[in-house]
Amino acid sequence: MSFRIRLAFAVIFVALLAPVLATPALGDDEPAATEIRAGAAATVAAFNAGKADDMASVFAPKGELIDEEGNVYQGRKELADGFTKFFQKFPGAQLRLDIESIRQFGPDLAIEEGTRYITAPSKEKGAVAKAQLRFSAVRRKIDGKWQIVSLREFADDPPPTPHERLQELAWLVGDWINEGSDMIVKINYRWSDDGNFLLGEYVMTGKDKPARKSTQRIGWDPQANKLHSWLFDSDGGFSESQWTKVDDDWVLKSTSVNPDGQAATATLTLDIRDKDHFTLKGTDRIVGDSKEPDFELTVSRSPPAPKK
């Protein structure tokens, strides 16, 4: 699970942007850079200790904060109140700074740029919420300290991983069963070892018929920006589907090739009834040049095996 921690600060004056591009960054051993990095380390310590007043003191007396939604907080009192509310909402939040450059303009003005990484315990057991933020800070040397006059942060969260993309289908993990009048279908879903796919196994048995098996792999298609699945049958047929969330249902546009070489298409709708039941409806089924009847299956989560 991920969240965006909206601590964004004042807009940097346009007039400063051109010099920033032309002025080389300070070396780490130069006095201003050393002092600013030391101040940044103290800021991290104050943040990780949840000290709102110490965080506000990092800013100049009239320093201002503008968050991503345009809300303005000006002066140390408003800043301290804002940090207090933040630490109350995200107790145990931790900050890590990656300062990429510091540029100095005259004896008392500098601009610092980099990335902030913030983590906080999540309400879910064992989970951690994360935010990644780009920042650009204007610092002025006041009373011997490099204080923040204005600082702007930009949400820079990395794109969701394939595993995170699949979380909407995580409820499928486990054993399922559909018992029809002439066939029993047993289904098992599990995560792949790398966590990037959901793996499904289907076993279909019927009266006086050999068991049929199918394997399925569900993953994220970054080109189509959709979930995608591939299904392989033990008789040599195969299919693939693109998944689209429509309200609370999943609609799958499926294309397949049967063992005899005939092409087939269908629309499959996965209707989630509750955490232990779903229905699978097949419509618009075309095999070769023939229209096939619709179908509907009700699938239930298998009860746990009895304890021995």
Backbone bond lengths (Angstrom), bond angles and torsions (degrees), N, CA, C in turn:
res aa  C-N    CA-C-N  psi(-1)  N-CA   C-N-CA  omega(-1)  CA-C   N-CA-C  phi
1 M - - - 1.471 - - 1.519 107.39 -
2 S 1.374 116.67 139.56 1.420 119.19 176.98 1.497 111.46 -129.50
3 F 1.499 119.33 151.07 1.456 121.72 174.66 1.511 107.63 -136.21
4 R 1.346 117.37 161.80 1.458 122.67 176.14 1.504 109.28 -104.82
5 I 1.305 114.85 119.25 1.459 119.82 -179.33 1.521 107.20 -89.23
6 R 1.341 116.61 110.67 1.462 120.60 -170.66 1.532 111.83 -89.38
7 L 1.333 113.75 78.74 1.467 119.56 172.37 1.530 106.40 -116.26
8 A 1.315 118.26 77.05 1.465 121.95 -179.25 1.515 109.52 -108.56
9 F 1.341 116.86 143.09 1.452 119.80 -170.91 1.531 112.75 -116.31
10 A 1.349 116.22 -173.10 1.470 122.71 -164.10 1.520 114.01 -57.72
11 V 1.344 113.77 152.60 1.462 121.95 -179.46 1.525 110.02 -70.24
12 I 1.323 116.75 134.61 1.468 121.22 178.25 1.526 109.07 -79.40
13 F 1.317 116.85 135.63 1.450 121.16 -176.15 1.528 110.70 -61.56
14 V 1.341 115.23 136.82 1.459 121.13 -177.45 1.525 111.02 -57.96
15 A 1.326 116.58 -34.54 1.465 120.00 -177.55 1.517 112.43 -62.67
16 L 1.343 117.60 -20.62 1.461 120.17 -178.73 1.520 112.18 -84.86
17 L 1.319 118.05 -16.59 1.451 120.19 -170.16 1.521 112.58 -67.03
18 A 1.334 118.27 -42.30 1.459 120.61 -178.48 1.527 112.17 -62.94
19 P 1.347 119.46 -47.79 1.463 118.84 177.46 1.516 112.78 -61.13
20 V 1.331 117.38 -33.17 1.467 119.89 -179.15 1.509 110.40 -59.57
21 L 1.355 116.15 -41.14 1.451 120.19 -177.30 1.524 111.58 -68.39
22 A 1.330 117.15 -29.16 1.457 120.43 -174.27 1.522 113.18 -94.99
23 T 1.314 118.47 -22.09 1.462 121.49 -174.44 1.518 110.66 -86.42
24 P 1.346 118.68 127.27 1.463 120.57 -179.32 1.526 111.16 -69.40
25 A 1.335 114.73 152.07 1.457 119.97 178.76 1.520 110.31 -71.58
26 L 1.330 115.22 150.19 1.463 120.20 177.61 1.513 110.16 -73.11
27 G 1.337 115.88 148.17 1.450 120.06 171.27 1.525 110.33 -73.68
28 D 1.327 116.43 154.55 1.461 120.22 -176.60 1.522 112.70 -61.71
29 D 1.342 117.17 -23.96 1.474 119.88 -176.87 1.522 112.60 -89.73
30 E 1.334 118.79 -1.29 1.446 120.15 178.65 1.526 110.03 -78.51
31 P 1.350 117.44 145.21 1.472 120.78 -171.59 1.525 114.44 -53.19
32 A 1.330 118.00 -47.69 1.462 119.74 -177.44 1.522 111.24 -62.33
33 A 1.346 116.70 -43.86 1.459 120.55 -179.88 1.523 110.57 -63.38
34 T 1.333 116.48 -42.02 1.466 120.10 179.57 1.529 111.00 -61.77
35 E 1.330 116.76 -43.86 1.467 120.64 -179.20 1.533 111.26 -67.17
36 I 1.330 116.55 -41.55 1.471 119.63 -179.31 1.527 110.71 -66.51
37 R 1.321 117.64 -41.64 1.466 119.91 178.67 1.527 111.22 -65.53
38 A 1.330 116.53 -36.91 1.466 119.27 176.71 1.528 110.43 -64.49
39 G 1.346 115.62 -41.38 1.460 119.25 177.30 1.513 111.65 -64.50
40 A 1.342 116.56 -37.53 1.462 120.05 178.31 1.532 110.78 -65.12
41 A 1.324 116.54 -38.73 1.463 119.93 177.80 1.524 111.15 -63.09
42 A 1.335 116.73 -38.40 1.462 120.39 177.01 1.535 110.61 -67.01
43 T 1.335 116.24 -35.55 1.465 120.81 177.47 1.523 110.32 -62.90
44 V 1.326 117.00 -44.52 1.471 121.44 178.49 1.523 110.26 -59.99
45 A 1.331 116.47 -43.53 1.474 120.28 179.97 1.523 110.85 -62.54
46 A 1.343 117.29 -41.72 1.472 121.07 179.69 1.524 110.64 -65.98
47 F 1.324 116.35 -42.62 1.469 120.33 179.58 1.527 110.39 -62.79
48 N 1.324 116.75 -48.50 1.458 120.47 -176.66 1.521 112.47 -66.86
49 A 1.332 116.87 -21.38 1.462 121.29 175.79 1.526 111.56 -90.10
50 G 1.339 116.97 -5.10 1.462 120.74 179.02 1.519 113.70 71.21
51 K 1.335 117.43 32.62 1.469 121.30 -177.09 1.529 110.04 -96.26
52 A 1.313 116.33 98.02 1.466 121.55 -175.07 1.526 112.39 -65.06
53 D 1.330 118.33 -41.92 1.465 121.15 -178.66 1.525 111.03 -64.99
54 D 1.331 116.23 -40.47 1.461 119.35 178.72 1.529 110.46 -65.60
55 M 1.324 117.30 -35.79 1.461 120.34 176.81 1.525 110.69 -64.84
56 A 1.325 116.72 -43.14 1.470 119.86 -179.66 1.522 111.38 -64.44
57 S 1.340 117.40 -32.17 1.471 120.60 -177.50 1.521 112.11 -71.03
58 V 1.341 117.31 -12.36 1.463 120.77 176.18 1.531 109.94 -66.85
59 F 1.335 116.11 -26.25 1.465 121.69 -177.65 1.525 111.29 -88.43
60 A 1.318 115.35 156.07 1.456 120.74 171.09 1.524 108.97 -62.79
61 P 1.330 118.48 156.67 1.469 120.08 -176.32 1.527 113.61 -51.11
62 K 1.336 117.19 -36.65 1.454 120.11 179.71 1.533 111.78 -107.60
63 G 1.318 115.44 21.88 1.461 119.19 177.36 1.518 110.93 -59.14
64 E 1.313 116.22 147.87 1.458 119.02 -178.09 1.521 111.63 -125.02
65 L 1.313 113.88 156.55 1.453 122.49 179.96 1.519 108.59 -126.47
66 I 1.341 116.69 130.27 1.457 121.67 174.48 1.521 107.21 -123.65
67 D 1.336 117.56 117.47 1.453 118.47 -178.40 1.526 110.72 -82.38
68 E 1.338 116.57 179.34 1.464 121.39 -173.90 1.521 112.54 -64.45
69 E 1.321 116.68 -19.63 1.456 119.66 -178.96 1.527 112.46 -97.27
70 G 1.336 116.68 6.44 1.456 120.23 176.57 1.512 114.60 89.99
71 N 1.333 119.14 4.93 1.465 121.64 176.53 1.530 109.61 -72.82
72 V 1.335 116.94 134.12 1.459 122.02 -176.11 1.527 110.03 -109.77
73 Y 1.336 115.84 131.03 1.470 122.58 175.47 1.519 106.63 -123.68
74 Q 1.313 117.67 124.07 1.459 120.86 -173.38 1.526 110.61 -126.97
75 G 1.315 114.93 133.96 1.461 120.29 178.36 1.521 111.51 89.14
76 R 1.329 113.68 156.73 1.458 119.18 -173.63 1.526 113.75 -64.74
77 K 1.339 117.66 -32.30 1.460 119.15 -179.26 1.535 110.87 -64.91
78 E 1.332 115.78 -48.43 1.468 118.62 178.76 1.520 110.77 -63.33
79 L 1.317 117.19 -38.71 1.461 120.87 178.22 1.526 110.84 -63.05
80 A 1.340 116.76 -45.57 1.466 120.40 179.39 1.521 110.77 -61.27
81 D 1.335 116.75 -41.78 1.468 119.64 177.70 1.529 110.80 -62.09
82 G 1.335 116.01 -41.16 1.460 119.69 179.37 1.515 112.42 -64.31
83 F 1.332 116.88 -43.61 1.464 119.71 178.37 1.525 111.14 -66.52
84 T 1.328 117.12 -37.10 1.464 120.09 178.03 1.527 110.52 -58.84
85 K 1.333 116.53 -47.01 1.468 120.72 179.70 1.523 110.77 -63.96
86 F 1.322 115.87 -38.13 1.466 119.37 179.19 1.525 110.78 -62.72
87 F 1.337 117.27 -48.52 1.464 120.19 -177.82 1.529 111.56 -66.61
88 Q 1.332 117.09 -29.15 1.461 119.71 175.32 1.523 110.89 -69.65
89 K 1.326 116.55 -37.26 1.470 120.91 -178.89 1.527 111.33 -76.68
90 F 1.349 116.52 -34.36 1.464 120.82 -177.67 1.528 110.16 -124.93
91 P 1.321 117.67 68.00 1.472 119.48 179.98 1.527 110.29 -62.47
92 G 1.316 114.34 140.00 1.458 119.18 179.46 1.516 114.27 81.85
93 A 1.342 118.08 8.12 1.461 120.74 178.83 1.529 110.08 -60.99
94 Q 1.333 115.92 142.83 1.457 121.85 -178.74 1.523 109.86 -127.04
95 L 1.337 115.21 143.49 1.457 122.20 -176.54 1.522 110.24 -118.15
96 R 1.338 114.90 139.09 1.468 120.95 169.88 1.524 107.69 -130.58
97 L 1.328 117.39 134.70 1.465 122.89 -178.15 1.524 110.73 -110.31
98 D 1.311 115.67 136.80 1.460 121.52 170.83 1.532 106.61 -120.51
99 I 1.354 116.32 96.21 1.456 121.23 -179.62 1.523 108.13 -82.68
100 E 1.333 116.00 117.94 1.461 120.50 -175.52 1.524 112.81 -93.89
101 S 1.339 117.91 -30.92 1.462 119.08 179.00 1.523 110.14 -157.81
102 I 1.340 114.97 151.14 1.465 122.71 173.31 1.520 106.32 -134.51
103 R 1.328 116.39 123.77 1.461 121.92 179.71 1.527 108.87 -118.60
104 Q 1.324 116.46 135.37 1.464 120.67 -177.19 1.519 110.20 -110.22
105 F 1.355 115.18 138.68 1.456 122.28 179.26 1.531 107.71 -125.93
106 G 1.318 116.31 97.32 1.448 119.72 -176.33 1.523 110.28 77.11
107 P 1.331 117.11 -174.46 1.473 120.74 -172.84 1.524 114.59 -74.55
108 D 1.356 117.85 -19.93 1.465 117.35 -171.25 1.532 114.44 -133.27
109 L 1.343 118.26 19.62 1.464 120.04 179.64 1.527 109.52 -135.17
110 A 1.327 116.60 133.50 1.465 121.22 179.61 1.521 109.68 -147.75
111 I 1.324 115.34 155.13 1.467 121.72 175.07 1.522 108.87 -123.42
112 E 1.288 114.50 130.93 1.470 123.16 -176.70 1.533 108.02 -116.34
113 E 1.339 117.22 136.04 1.464 121.72 -179.74 1.510 110.72 -133.40
114 G 1.318 115.71 149.42 1.463 119.53 178.73 1.516 111.97 171.23
115 T 1.322 114.52 -154.22 1.465 121.83 -177.55 1.518 109.55 -132.76
116 R 1.345 115.52 138.86 1.461 121.57 174.74 1.516 108.73 -109.40
117 Y 1.318 116.39 138.10 1.458 122.15 177.10 1.523 107.60 -119.16
118 I 1.315 117.54 122.38 1.462 122.11 -177.48 1.524 108.93 -122.09
119 T 1.311 116.08 132.10 1.463 121.82 176.29 1.522 108.90 -126.32
120 A 1.326 115.87 152.43 1.462 121.11 177.82 1.520 108.49 -152.29
121 P 1.342 117.10 144.97 1.463 119.39 176.75 1.523 110.42 -58.29
122 S 1.316 116.53 137.27 1.460 121.32 179.26 1.519 109.83 -92.65
123 K 1.335 115.58 162.60 1.466 120.22 176.95 1.519 111.38 -66.70
124 E 1.342 116.56 -25.36 1.455 120.26 177.14 1.522 108.95 -76.15
125 K 1.308 116.31 136.15 1.456 121.81 -174.93 1.525 110.66 -58.14
126 G 1.317 115.97 126.46 1.455 121.63 175.93 1.516 114.55 77.30
127 A 1.329 118.68 -3.48 1.465 121.15 -177.53 1.521 110.68 -90.24
128 V 1.335 115.82 156.84 1.453 122.16 179.19 1.522 108.40 -129.83
129 A 1.331 116.95 130.02 1.457 121.49 175.64 1.526 108.51 -89.76
130 K 1.344 116.11 143.70 1.453 120.29 -174.62 1.522 111.17 -132.91
131 A 1.333 116.01 150.44 1.461 122.05 171.54 1.523 108.37 -141.59
132 Q 1.326 115.41 141.12 1.457 121.92 178.42 1.521 107.07 -123.87
133 L 1.325 117.30 124.98 1.458 122.01 -171.67 1.522 111.34 -132.49
134 R 1.316 117.27 127.32 1.464 121.07 168.95 1.527 108.59 -77.79
135 F 1.333 117.27 147.25 1.466 118.60 178.23 1.518 110.98 -142.63
136 S 1.333 115.12 154.10 1.457 123.07 173.30 1.526 106.36 -139.35
137 A 1.336 116.41 117.29 1.463 121.45 -173.31 1.520 111.10 -115.58
138 V 1.324 115.91 136.49 1.469 122.46 171.67 1.524 107.38 -98.00
139 R 1.337 116.66 122.12 1.463 121.69 -179.55 1.538 109.81 -117.13
140 R 1.323 114.87 141.67 1.462 120.35 174.80 1.528 108.33 -126.15
141 K 1.331 116.28 141.10 1.455 120.24 -179.76 1.519 108.69 -83.58
142 I 1.344 115.42 111.87 1.460 122.49 -177.61 1.524 107.89 -125.64
143 D 1.316 116.64 124.80 1.481 121.68 -178.92 1.527 111.22 52.15
144 G 1.339 115.20 39.92 1.459 120.05 174.72 1.515 115.14 82.11
145 K 1.354 117.75 2.71 1.471 120.32 -179.27 1.524 110.19 -123.28
146 W 1.348 115.61 141.99 1.454 120.78 177.70 1.531 108.59 -83.33
147 Q 1.334 115.72 95.02 1.465 120.83 -177.05 1.533 110.67 -96.57
148 I 1.324 115.61 153.02 1.464 120.72 -178.98 1.523 109.32 -81.12
149 V 1.321 115.80 119.76 1.456 121.27 174.07 1.533 109.04 -84.89
150 S 1.305 115.75 -44.79 1.469 120.74 176.01 1.514 108.95 -153.79
151 L 1.310 114.20 148.60 1.453 119.87 -179.33 1.515 108.06 -148.04
152 R 1.317 115.63 134.32 1.451 120.35 179.82 1.516 109.52 -121.34
153 E 1.320 116.32 132.69 1.460 121.16 178.08 1.521 109.84 -117.45
154 F 1.335 114.62 146.32 1.451 121.39 179.94 1.524 108.49 -124.56
155 A 1.315 117.30 130.21 1.462 120.13 177.24 1.522 108.84 -58.53
156 D 1.300 116.27 128.92 1.464 121.70 -176.00 1.521 109.82 -136.48
157 D 1.336 115.87 38.26 1.459 119.43 -178.41 1.522 110.09 -62.43
158 P 1.326 117.90 135.55 1.467 119.79 176.58 1.519 109.76 -64.12
159 P 1.338 117.78 153.96 1.472 119.31 179.52 1.520 110.54 -60.75
160 P 1.331 117.79 149.99 1.469 119.86 179.01 1.523 111.14 -57.32
161 T 1.315 116.30 144.68 1.463 121.35 175.72 1.527 109.27 -74.63
162 P 1.344 117.69 161.91 1.475 118.94 174.37 1.527 112.52 -53.78
163 H 1.336 116.53 -37.05 1.466 119.61 178.98 1.523 110.83 -63.46
164 E 1.338 116.42 -42.48 1.465 119.83 179.01 1.524 111.22 -66.76
165 R 1.335 117.01 -36.06 1.466 120.21 177.33 1.524 111.73 -60.90
166 L 1.314 116.71 -31.16 1.464 121.48 -175.18 1.522 113.71 -87.54
167 Q 1.334 117.65 -0.59 1.461 119.21 -174.83 1.529 112.60 -60.93
168 E 1.335 117.32 -27.75 1.466 119.09 178.98 1.523 112.25 -65.76
169 L 1.339 117.02 -16.38 1.472 120.61 178.15 1.522 112.05 -109.70
170 A 1.334 116.99 7.62 1.468 119.75 -177.40 1.527 111.95 -60.34
171 W 1.333 117.53 -25.87 1.465 121.32 179.69 1.530 112.22 -62.87
172 L 1.346 117.27 -17.53 1.467 119.97 179.82 1.527 112.90 -70.84
173 V 1.320 117.39 -21.40 1.462 120.45 -175.53 1.525 109.91 -58.78
174 G 1.330 115.61 129.74 1.461 120.97 -179.24 1.521 111.09 130.21
175 D 1.321 115.88 -168.10 1.463 122.71 -177.34 1.525 110.62 -105.09
176 W 1.337 115.68 139.69 1.453 123.32 -178.11 1.520 109.89 -134.35
177 I 1.336 117.03 161.54 1.463 120.35 179.94 1.530 110.08 -150.07
178 N 1.329 114.58 143.35 1.467 122.18 169.75 1.522 107.29 -127.70
179 E 1.334 116.13 122.44 1.463 121.07 -179.30 1.528 108.76 -111.59
180 G 1.337 115.87 102.34 1.447 120.91 176.43 1.513 110.97 -94.01
181 S 1.321 115.50 -178.34 1.463 119.69 -178.01 1.519 112.41 -70.65
182 D 1.317 117.11 -29.83 1.462 119.44 -177.41 1.521 113.85 -123.19
183 M 1.337 118.02 2.67 1.460 119.32 -177.75 1.527 110.52 -156.72
184 I 1.322 115.55 145.31 1.457 122.41 174.21 1.525 107.85 -114.65
185 V 1.324 115.88 128.59 1.467 121.16 178.95 1.522 108.27 -115.15
186 K 1.329 116.15 119.91 1.458 121.85 175.78 1.524 108.18 -108.03
187 I 1.346 115.75 133.55 1.462 121.70 -174.70 1.521 109.10 -127.72
188 N 1.317 115.74 139.11 1.466 120.94 172.85 1.523 109.06 -131.50
189 Y 1.345 116.26 132.70 1.467 121.70 174.11 1.518 109.20 -118.72
190 R 1.322 114.98 140.50 1.466 121.26 176.05 1.516 108.34 -149.10
191 W 1.351 115.99 164.01 1.456 120.72 175.87 1.525 109.76 -79.80
192 S 1.321 116.76 145.22 1.464 120.23 170.37 1.523 108.76 -66.56
193 D 1.324 116.52 162.23 1.465 120.17 -177.22 1.521 112.06 -58.86
194 D 1.337 117.47 -34.30 1.465 120.24 179.86 1.518 112.85 -85.88
195 G 1.342 118.07 -5.57 1.456 121.78 177.61 1.515 114.57 77.39
196 N 1.334 117.91 4.78 1.455 120.79 -175.97 1.520 113.93 -93.12
197 F 1.319 117.60 -5.25 1.456 121.55 -178.82 1.526 110.01 -141.99
198 L 1.325 114.84 153.36 1.455 121.23 166.22 1.518 107.36 -100.38
199 L 1.329 116.63 130.79 1.454 122.35 -177.45 1.523 109.59 -109.30
200 G 1.327 116.10 125.65 1.452 120.89 179.64 1.522 111.55 -113.84
201 E 1.307 116.66 142.43 1.468 122.41 175.20 1.522 108.22 -126.70
202 Y 1.321 116.33 126.78 1.457 123.08 -179.74 1.525 108.75 -114.94
203 V 1.325 116.65 133.18 1.466 122.15 173.86 1.518 107.31 -126.62
204 M 1.355 116.13 119.77 1.466 121.90 -177.06 1.519 109.06 -114.38
205 T 1.316 116.41 122.44 1.462 121.66 178.76 1.518 109.65 -124.67
206 G 1.324 115.80 143.36 1.464 120.86 179.10 1.511 110.46 -144.80
207 K 1.319 116.38 170.77 1.454 121.48 -178.61 1.528 110.18 -64.45
208 D 1.324 114.74 128.60 1.472 121.56 175.52 1.518 112.62 55.87
209 K 1.342 117.06 28.03 1.451 121.23 177.61 1.524 109.70 -129.67
210 P 1.337 117.71 141.17 1.458 118.75 177.13 1.522 110.60 -67.06
211 A 1.310 116.15 149.61 1.462 120.42 179.62 1.529 110.10 -64.81
212 R 1.332 115.52 140.38 1.462 121.57 175.56 1.528 108.81 -113.43
213 K 1.296 114.83 143.15 1.465 119.07 -178.98 1.520 110.15 -126.10
214 S 1.313 115.05 148.05 1.464 121.88 174.72 1.520 108.48 -137.92
215 T 1.316 116.24 147.74 1.461 121.21 174.32 1.527 108.17 -122.26
216 Q 1.321 115.62 143.07 1.453 121.41 -176.81 1.520 110.11 -130.69
217 R 1.312 115.64 145.80 1.467 121.95 175.12 1.518 107.34 -130.56
218 I 1.345 116.51 123.92 1.461 122.01 178.79 1.525 108.46 -112.59
219 G 1.328 116.73 129.59 1.461 120.58 -179.21 1.523 110.91 -148.03
220 W 1.327 115.01 -174.36 1.463 121.68 -179.03 1.520 109.59 -100.40
221 D 1.337 116.50 128.70 1.457 122.33 177.38 1.532 107.85 -99.24
222 P 1.352 119.02 103.23 1.466 120.81 -175.50 1.528 113.10 -70.29
223 Q 1.326 118.23 -22.15 1.468 119.79 177.73 1.521 111.27 -74.40
224 A 1.337 116.20 -45.69 1.462 120.18 179.78 1.522 111.91 -83.80
225 N 1.348 116.85 -13.85 1.465 121.87 -177.61 1.530 110.79 60.01
226 K 1.328 115.09 40.23 1.460 121.86 179.76 1.521 109.28 -143.36
227 L 1.341 115.17 163.11 1.457 119.84 168.77 1.525 108.18 -71.99
228 H 1.317 115.62 148.10 1.463 121.42 -176.89 1.528 108.10 -140.96
229 S 1.326 116.90 144.49 1.463 120.10 179.07 1.522 110.33 -133.01
230 W 1.322 114.00 152.37 1.457 122.44 177.99 1.533 107.01 -128.24
231 L 1.337 116.95 134.27 1.464 122.05 -177.12 1.523 108.58 -127.89
232 F 1.325 116.66 132.50 1.460 122.51 -179.40 1.524 108.98 -124.75
233 D 1.333 115.98 125.45 1.462 121.83 -178.28 1.526 110.51 -96.41
234 S 1.327 115.41 151.18 1.461 120.39 -179.48 1.526 112.73 -67.50
235 D 1.354 118.00 -18.00 1.467 120.00 178.85 1.524 112.61 -86.88
236 G 1.358 117.65 1.67 1.452 121.27 177.22 1.518 114.19 104.88
237 G 1.322 118.48 -10.34 1.460 120.55 177.42 1.520 111.42 -77.69
238 F 1.315 116.08 160.99 1.464 119.99 178.43 1.514 109.40 -153.97
239 S 1.339 115.26 159.38 1.457 120.73 -179.86 1.522 109.86 -152.46
240 E 1.335 115.57 164.72 1.459 121.21 172.53 1.513 109.00 -143.93
241 S 1.332 115.27 153.78 1.459 120.63 -174.79 1.514 110.65 -141.50
242 Q 1.327 116.62 143.40 1.458 122.09 168.57 1.514 108.48 -100.27
243 W 1.349 115.87 134.88 1.458 122.49 -174.88 1.527 109.73 -103.15
244 T 1.336 115.68 134.20 1.463 121.35 176.17 1.518 108.98 -130.86
245 K 1.343 117.03 130.23 1.464 121.00 178.10 1.527 108.54 -81.06
246 V 1.316 116.68 122.65 1.463 123.03 177.41 1.519 107.38 -124.47
247 D 1.334 116.35 107.64 1.465 121.23 -172.79 1.529 108.19 55.83
248 D 1.328 118.36 -119.98 1.468 120.38 -179.68 1.520 112.53 -100.55
249 D 1.321 117.49 2.86 1.464 121.06 -178.01 1.528 110.42 -103.79
250 W 1.331 115.41 164.92 1.454 122.50 171.14 1.524 108.14 -113.77
251 V 1.329 116.00 128.32 1.462 121.03 177.78 1.522 107.83 -109.51
252 L 1.339 115.73 125.65 1.457 122.06 -177.32 1.527 109.12 -111.52
253 K 1.322 116.91 122.48 1.448 121.46 171.44 1.524 107.30 -93.32
254 S 1.345 115.09 113.05 1.456 120.44 -169.62 1.526 112.12 -112.75
255 T 1.311 116.12 136.32 1.464 122.38 170.15 1.521 107.77 -123.76
256 S 1.326 116.81 142.47 1.457 119.27 -176.18 1.519 111.32 -146.40
257 V 1.323 114.96 163.82 1.455 122.99 174.31 1.522 107.41 -126.03
258 N 1.346 117.20 121.58 1.449 122.12 -179.67 1.534 110.26 -79.66
259 P 1.336 118.01 163.24 1.474 120.32 -178.98 1.521 113.84 -57.14
260 D 1.355 116.66 -27.68 1.464 118.99 179.69 1.516 113.20 -85.79
261 G 1.337 117.05 3.07 1.448 120.92 177.09 1.506 114.85 95.48
262 Q 1.325 117.91 -6.78 1.459 119.66 179.14 1.526 110.92 -71.38
263 A 1.325 115.88 139.24 1.457 121.31 176.07 1.522 109.49 -87.07
264 A 1.316 116.04 149.89 1.467 120.78 -179.92 1.522 109.19 -143.08
265 T 1.323 115.93 150.47 1.457 122.05 175.19 1.527 109.09 -134.50
266 A 1.321 116.79 155.56 1.462 120.70 178.72 1.513 109.50 -163.35
267 T 1.325 115.23 158.53 1.460 122.29 169.71 1.525 106.80 -109.44
268 L 1.318 116.26 122.56 1.463 121.70 179.53 1.523 108.17 -111.96
269 T 1.320 116.46 133.26 1.461 121.07 178.90 1.516 109.21 -118.79
270 L 1.338 115.10 120.06 1.456 121.19 178.64 1.527 107.03 -99.10
271 D 1.319 115.50 110.54 1.470 122.71 -175.73 1.524 108.17 -105.03
272 I 1.337 116.62 113.00 1.468 121.03 -177.64 1.525 108.71 -83.04
273 R 1.325 117.01 115.16 1.464 120.84 179.28 1.528 111.37 -83.27
274 D 1.321 115.98 -48.40 1.458 123.27 175.11 1.518 106.37 -162.11
275 K 1.330 117.60 -173.15 1.459 119.94 -174.05 1.520 113.46 -66.01
276 D 1.342 117.25 -13.68 1.464 120.49 -177.11 1.525 113.58 -118.85
277 H 1.328 118.06 5.29 1.465 120.34 -177.64 1.529 110.69 -147.12
278 F 1.328 115.53 140.23 1.455 120.89 169.63 1.522 108.99 -149.08
279 T 1.321 115.70 158.48 1.461 120.36 175.41 1.516 108.71 -114.95
280 L 1.315 115.04 149.11 1.451 121.85 176.60 1.527 107.59 -121.28
281 K 1.328 115.67 116.50 1.462 120.87 -178.26 1.523 109.00 -110.13
282 G 1.337 116.10 135.59 1.454 121.76 176.60 1.517 110.54 -112.46
283 T 1.327 117.37 122.88 1.469 121.78 179.23 1.527 109.36 -134.05
284 D 1.323 116.09 170.12 1.480 121.89 178.72 1.526 111.19 51.71
285 R 1.321 116.13 44.25 1.463 120.77 -175.89 1.534 110.07 -88.17
286 I 1.325 114.58 119.87 1.454 121.23 178.49 1.526 108.29 -124.39
287 V 1.347 117.21 124.36 1.458 122.52 175.56 1.524 107.23 -119.23
288 G 1.324 115.28 116.36 1.457 118.10 -174.30 1.521 109.35 62.89
289 D 1.350 115.54 -118.00 1.461 120.65 177.76 1.525 111.64 -109.76
290 S 1.336 116.33 13.84 1.467 119.35 -174.29 1.522 111.08 -114.49
291 K 1.328 114.88 142.78 1.466 120.68 175.89 1.514 108.73 -89.27
292 E 1.327 116.34 130.48 1.453 122.50 -179.62 1.534 109.88 -101.66
293 P 1.350 116.72 153.12 1.470 118.71 -178.84 1.527 112.38 -67.75
294 D 1.327 115.03 154.37 1.461 120.54 174.93 1.525 109.68 -68.55
295 F 1.332 115.97 161.51 1.459 119.56 174.28 1.518 109.11 -143.74
296 E 1.322 116.81 163.89 1.454 123.11 175.76 1.510 109.40 -147.15
297 L 1.323 116.92 128.00 1.460 123.01 179.05 1.521 109.48 -119.77
298 T 1.311 116.62 139.44 1.460 121.54 173.33 1.521 108.27 -105.48
299 V 1.322 116.57 124.24 1.462 122.63 -175.21 1.526 109.12 -115.36
300 S 1.316 116.45 132.49 1.468 122.07 -177.19 1.519 110.01 -120.08
301 R 1.313 115.56 147.81 1.461 119.23 176.19 1.527 108.77 -69.16
302 S 1.323 116.29 134.77 1.462 121.18 -179.14 1.521 109.97 -68.59
303 P 1.329 117.65 138.70 1.472 119.05 175.83 1.523 110.11 -66.26
304 P 1.326 117.34 152.92 1.464 119.17 178.94 1.515 111.26 -62.23
305 A 1.329 115.61 148.71 1.453 119.99 178.92 1.532 109.86 -66.16
306 P 1.349 116.72 143.40 1.460 118.97 179.99 1.523 111.60 -63.11
307 K 1.324 114.63 142.93 1.459 118.91 179.39 1.516 110.13 -71.24
308 K 1.328 114.37 139.04 1.475 119.25 179.75 1.519 110.36 -83.17
